[in-house]
Amino acid sequence: MNSQTKILINQKATFSNLLLVLLLVTVTENAFASTTWYVDGLHGNDSNHCKSSLTACKTIGHAIALASSGDSIRVAAATYTENLIIGIRLNMLGAGASTTIIDGGSRSTVVSISSVSAHVTLSGLTVFNGFSRYGGGIYDTGTLTVIASTLSGNSCGAEKLPRPTLDSFSALESMRLS
C-alpha cells in the first residue's frame, strides 16, 4: 500500500468519525430538549400551539396531551375544572396556590399519576374538590414532588388504600412522595 492510499484511508476514517460524533451530538441534544407549554384558562384556546403565553392552551389536559416526558407546563392564574391523568415526567408550574386552582368537580381524582416511571412536580397550585374511592385529590403510582401547593376539599371513600394518595394538606415548602 502506498502512502497516498494510507492518507486516503485515514481521511475517510476521520470523516466517518466526525460524522458519528455529529450524529451523537444531535441525538443527545434532541434527547435532552424539553418544551415549555403554556395554559391560560381565561384567554387561551386549545387550538393554539401553546408554546407561548400569548398562544396558550385553554385547558391543562390539552397541554398534557401535547407534552413529552421532561417538558414543563406553565399554568396561568384561573380556576380549571379538570381531572388530569399524567403518565410522563412532567413539571406543572402554577402562578400561585391562591390563584391557580384545579377543581375536580367532585367527579373523580383531580390529578392521577398513572405510571410508576412518571416523575411529576406540582408547584404553585391548589388541587380542590376531588372525589374518588382511591385518592380524591391526587392518586400517585409514580414519584411526586409538591411545592408551595394546597390540597383541600378532596374526599376519598376507600377503606384500605393500596398506594399513596393525597386528599388534603397544604405544602408550605415542599413535599416529596415516592
PAVEXFI-555609 format. One record per residue (C-alpha): residue in three letters; x, y, z; chain; residue number from 1. Coordinates in steps of 0.02 Angstrom, whole numbers, plus 50000, padded with zeros to 5 digits. Layout:
! residues N
@r:Ala&u:X&v:Y&w:Z&c:A&k:NUM $
...
This chain:
! residues 178
@r:Met&u:50000&v:50000&w:50000&c:A&k:1 $
@r:Asn&u:50074&v:50168&w:49951&c:A&k:2 $
@r:Ser&u:50073&v:50324&w:50060&c:A&k:3 $
@r:Gln&u:49934&v:50409&w:49960&c:A&k:4 $
@r:Thr&u:49818&v:50262&w:49990&c:A&k:5 $
@r:Lys&u:49857&v:50265&w:50177&c:A&k:6 $
@r:Ile&u:49818&v:50452&w:50183&c:A&k:7 $
@r:Leu&u:49654&v:50424&w:50091&c:A&k:8 $
@r:Ile&u:49604&v:50285&w:50211&c:A&k:9 $
@r:Asn&u:49648&v:50395&w:50360&c:A&k:10 $
@r:Gln&u:49547&v:50540&w:50290&c:A&k:11 $
@r:Lys&u:49395&v:50427&w:50262&c:A&k:12 $
@r:Ala&u:49410&v:50359&w:50440&c:A&k:13 $
@r:Thr&u:49424&v:50534&w:50512&c:A&k:14 $
@r:Phe&u:49274&v:50593&w:50410&c:A&k:15 $
@r:Ser&u:49172&v:50442&w:50467&c:A&k:16 $
@r:Asn&u:49217&v:50476&w:50649&c:A&k:17 $
@r:Leu&u:49168&v:50658&w:50632&c:A&k:18 $
@r:Leu&u:49000&v:50609&w:50558&c:A&k:19 $
@r:Leu&u:48972&v:50488&w:50702&c:A&k:20 $
@r:Val&u:49014&v:50622&w:50832&c:A&k:21 $
@r:Leu&u:48898&v:50746&w:50745&c:A&k:22 $
@r:Leu&u:48758&v:50618&w:50743&c:A&k:23 $
@r:Leu&u:48782&v:50580&w:50929&c:A&k:24 $
@r:Val&u:48782&v:50765&w:50974&c:A&k:25 $
@r:Thr&u:48621&v:50793&w:50875&c:A&k:26 $
@r:Val&u:48534&v:50643&w:50953&c:A&k:27 $
@r:Thr&u:48592&v:50692&w:51128&c:A&k:28 $
@r:Glu&u:48531&v:50872&w:51107&c:A&k:29 $
@r:Asn&u:48361&v:50809&w:51048&c:A&k:30 $
@r:Ala&u:48352&v:50684&w:51191&c:A&k:31 $
@r:Phe&u:48378&v:50820&w:51321&c:A&k:32 $
@r:Ala&u:48275&v:50953&w:51236&c:A&k:33 $
@r:Ser&u:48117&v:50999&w:51327&c:A&k:34 $
@r:Thr&u:47971&v:51110&w:51287&c:A&k:35 $
@r:Thr&u:47877&v:51230&w:51398&c:A&k:36 $
@r:Trp&u:47690&v:51230&w:51364&c:A&k:37 $
@r:Tyr&u:47576&v:51372&w:51420&c:A&k:38 $
@r:Val&u:47397&v:51365&w:51485&c:A&k:39 $
@r:Asp&u:47281&v:51513&w:51514&c:A&k:40 $
@r:Gly&u:47105&v:51468&w:51569&c:A&k:41 $
@r:Leu&u:47041&v:51644&w:51536&c:A&k:42 $
@r:His&u:47120&v:51689&w:51369&c:A&k:43 $
@r:Gly&u:47189&v:51526&w:51299&c:A&k:44 $
@r:Asn&u:47122&v:51415&w:51161&c:A&k:45 $
@r:Asp&u:47156&v:51229&w:51138&c:A&k:46 $
@r:Ser&u:47177&v:51257&w:50951&c:A&k:47 $
@r:Asn&u:47331&v:51364&w:50986&c:A&k:48 $
@r:His&u:47506&v:51290&w:50978&c:A&k:49 $
@r:Cys&u:47525&v:51328&w:51165&c:A&k:50 $
@r:Lys&u:47711&v:51370&w:51156&c:A&k:51 $
@r:Ser&u:47699&v:51548&w:51225&c:A&k:52 $
@r:Ser&u:47591&v:51642&w:51348&c:A&k:53 $
@r:Leu&u:47511&v:51735&w:51201&c:A&k:54 $
@r:Thr&u:47464&v:51572&w:51114&c:A&k:55 $
@r:Ala&u:47419&v:51470&w:51269&c:A&k:56 $
@r:Cys&u:47305&v:51319&w:51280&c:A&k:57 $
@r:Lys&u:47141&v:51341&w:51372&c:A&k:58 $
@r:Thr&u:47150&v:51177&w:51469&c:A&k:59 $
@r:Ile&u:47286&v:51090&w:51566&c:A&k:60 $
@r:Gly&u:47229&v:50922&w:51495&c:A&k:61 $
@r:His&u:47264&v:50981&w:51318&c:A&k:62 $
@r:Ala&u:47439&v:51039&w:51366&c:A&k:63 $
@r:Ile&u:47472&v:50869&w:51447&c:A&k:64 $
@r:Ala&u:47416&v:50784&w:51286&c:A&k:65 $
@r:Leu&u:47544&v:50889&w:51189&c:A&k:66 $
@r:Ala&u:47686&v:50864&w:51314&c:A&k:67 $
@r:Ser&u:47828&v:50741&w:51305&c:A&k:68 $
@r:Ser&u:47925&v:50669&w:51451&c:A&k:69 $
@r:Gly&u:48034&v:50804&w:51530&c:A&k:70 $
@r:Asp&u:47926&v:50951&w:51475&c:A&k:71 $
@r:Ser&u:47854&v:51088&w:51585&c:A&k:72 $
@r:Ile&u:47681&v:51165&w:51587&c:A&k:73 $
@r:Arg&u:47658&v:51344&w:51649&c:A&k:74 $
@r:Val&u:47481&v:51369&w:51710&c:A&k:75 $
@r:Ala&u:47413&v:51548&w:51723&c:A&k:76 $
@r:Ala&u:47302&v:51604&w:51867&c:A&k:77 $
@r:Ala&u:47124&v:51539&w:51842&c:A&k:78 $
@r:Thr&u:47009&v:51401&w:51901&c:A&k:79 $
@r:Tyr&u:47020&v:51245&w:51791&c:A&k:80 $
@r:Thr&u:46880&v:51117&w:51810&c:A&k:81 $
@r:Glu&u:46975&v:50963&w:51755&c:A&k:82 $
@r:Asn&u:47025&v:50788&w:51805&c:A&k:83 $
@r:Leu&u:47203&v:50757&w:51745&c:A&k:84 $
@r:Ile&u:47300&v:50598&w:51705&c:A&k:85 $
@r:Ile&u:47489&v:50613&w:51694&c:A&k:86 $
@r:Gly&u:47594&v:50465&w:51639&c:A&k:87 $
@r:Ile&u:47759&v:50551&w:51597&c:A&k:88 $
@r:Arg&u:47898&v:50651&w:51681&c:A&k:89 $
@r:Leu&u:47819&v:50824&w:51692&c:A&k:90 $
@r:Asn&u:47835&v:50988&w:51787&c:A&k:91 $
@r:Met&u:47673&v:51085&w:51813&c:A&k:92 $
@r:Leu&u:47703&v:51262&w:51873&c:A&k:93 $
@r:Gly&u:47556&v:51369&w:51929&c:A&k:94 $
@r:Ala&u:47552&v:51556&w:51960&c:A&k:95 $
@r:Gly&u:47523&v:51526&w:52147&c:A&k:96 $
@r:Ala&u:47416&v:51412&w:52253&c:A&k:97 $
@r:Ser&u:47293&v:51552&w:52295&c:A&k:98 $
@r:Thr&u:47261&v:51594&w:52111&c:A&k:99 $
@r:Thr&u:47290&v:51435&w:52011&c:A&k:100 $
@r:Ile&u:47156&v:51308&w:52057&c:A&k:101 $
@r:Ile&u:47121&v:51138&w:51981&c:A&k:102 $
@r:Asp&u:46941&v:51094&w:52029&c:A&k:103 $
@r:Gly&u:46897&v:50911&w:52009&c:A&k:104 $
@r:Gly&u:46710&v:50949&w:52009&c:A&k:105 $
@r:Ser&u:46680&v:50807&w:52135&c:A&k:106 $
@r:Arg&u:46683&v:50688&w:51985&c:A&k:107 $
@r:Ser&u:46847&v:50596&w:52006&c:A&k:108 $
@r:Thr&u:47027&v:50610&w:52065&c:A&k:109 $
@r:Val&u:47093&v:50783&w:52019&c:A&k:110 $
@r:Val&u:47270&v:50728&w:51973&c:A&k:111 $
@r:Ser&u:47312&v:50545&w:51936&c:A&k:112 $
@r:Ile&u:47493&v:50496&w:51909&c:A&k:113 $
@r:Ser&u:47465&v:50339&w:51808&c:A&k:114 $
@r:Ser&u:47639&v:50268&w:51779&c:A&k:115 $
@r:Val&u:47769&v:50202&w:51901&c:A&k:116 $
@r:Ser&u:47902&v:50284&w:51791&c:A&k:117 $
@r:Ala&u:47818&v:50456&w:51795&c:A&k:118 $
@r:His&u:47909&v:50591&w:51895&c:A&k:119 $
@r:Val&u:47790&v:50736&w:51921&c:A&k:120 $
@r:Thr&u:47817&v:50904&w:52005&c:A&k:121 $
@r:Leu&u:47667&v:51011&w:52052&c:A&k:122 $
@r:Ser&u:47710&v:51187&w:52105&c:A&k:123 $
@r:Gly&u:47604&v:51339&w:52147&c:A&k:124 $
@r:Leu&u:47436&v:51252&w:52126&c:A&k:125 $
@r:Thr&u:47281&v:51211&w:52226&c:A&k:126 $
@r:Val&u:47206&v:51038&w:52198&c:A&k:127 $
@r:Phe&u:47024&v:51052&w:52252&c:A&k:128 $
@r:Asn&u:46858&v:50962&w:52253&c:A&k:129 $
@r:Gly&u:46911&v:50788&w:52201&c:A&k:130 $
@r:Phe&u:46816&v:50631&w:52244&c:A&k:131 $
@r:Ser&u:46866&v:50453&w:52215&c:A&k:132 $
@r:Arg&u:46874&v:50287&w:52302&c:A&k:133 $
@r:Tyr&u:47065&v:50296&w:52292&c:A&k:134 $
@r:Gly&u:47139&v:50469&w:52309&c:A&k:135 $
@r:Gly&u:47016&v:50611&w:52286&c:A&k:136 $
@r:Gly&u:47149&v:50747&w:52271&c:A&k:137 $
@r:Ile&u:47297&v:50653&w:52199&c:A&k:138 $
@r:Tyr&u:47321&v:50470&w:52160&c:A&k:139 $
@r:Asp&u:47505&v:50433&w:52138&c:A&k:140 $
@r:Thr&u:47584&v:50275&w:52067&c:A&k:141 $
@r:Gly&u:47745&v:50364&w:52016&c:A&k:142 $
@r:Thr&u:47857&v:50490&w:52101&c:A&k:143 $
@r:Leu&u:47779&v:50655&w:52154&c:A&k:144 $
@r:Thr&u:47853&v:50818&w:52216&c:A&k:145 $
@r:Val&u:47733&v:50951&w:52280&c:A&k:146 $
@r:Ile&u:47799&v:51127&w:52308&c:A&k:147 $
@r:Ala&u:47705&v:51278&w:52380&c:A&k:148 $
@r:Ser&u:47537&v:51199&w:52339&c:A&k:149 $
@r:Thr&u:47373&v:51165&w:52430&c:A&k:150 $
@r:Leu&u:47262&v:51011&w:52426&c:A&k:151 $
@r:Ser&u:47093&v:51040&w:52505&c:A&k:152 $
@r:Gly&u:46910&v:50993&w:52492&c:A&k:153 $
@r:Asn&u:46951&v:50820&w:52422&c:A&k:154 $
@r:Ser&u:46866&v:50659&w:52477&c:A&k:155 $
@r:Cys&u:46922&v:50479&w:52473&c:A&k:156 $
@r:Gly&u:46797&v:50338&w:52500&c:A&k:157 $
@r:Ala&u:46913&v:50188&w:52514&c:A&k:158 $
@r:Glu&u:46935&v:50089&w:52674&c:A&k:159 $
@r:Lys&u:47107&v:50023&w:52626&c:A&k:160 $
@r:Leu&u:47220&v:50120&w:52510&c:A&k:161 $
@r:Pro&u:47342&v:50015&w:52407&c:A&k:162 $
@r:Arg&u:47453&v:50161&w:52353&c:A&k:163 $
@r:Pro&u:47497&v:50333&w:52420&c:A&k:164 $
@r:Thr&u:47358&v:50458&w:52396&c:A&k:165 $
@r:Leu&u:47339&v:50640&w:52443&c:A&k:166 $
@r:Asp&u:47173&v:50712&w:52491&c:A&k:167 $
@r:Ser&u:47203&v:50866&w:52598&c:A&k:168 $
@r:Phe&u:47359&v:50960&w:52652&c:A&k:169 $
@r:Ser&u:47450&v:51122&w:52624&c:A&k:170 $
@r:Ala&u:47631&v:51117&w:52570&c:A&k:171 $
@r:Leu&u:47716&v:51273&w:52634&c:A&k:172 $
@r:Glu&u:47889&v:51223&w:52575&c:A&k:173 $
@r:Ser&u:47893&v:51059&w:52481&c:A&k:174 $
@r:Met&u:47847&v:50877&w:52496&c:A&k:175 $
@r:Arg&u:47914&v:50728&w:52401&c:A&k:176 $
@r:Leu&u:47821&v:50564&w:52388&c:A&k:177 $
@r:Ser&u:47893&v:50408&w:52309&c:A&k:178 $
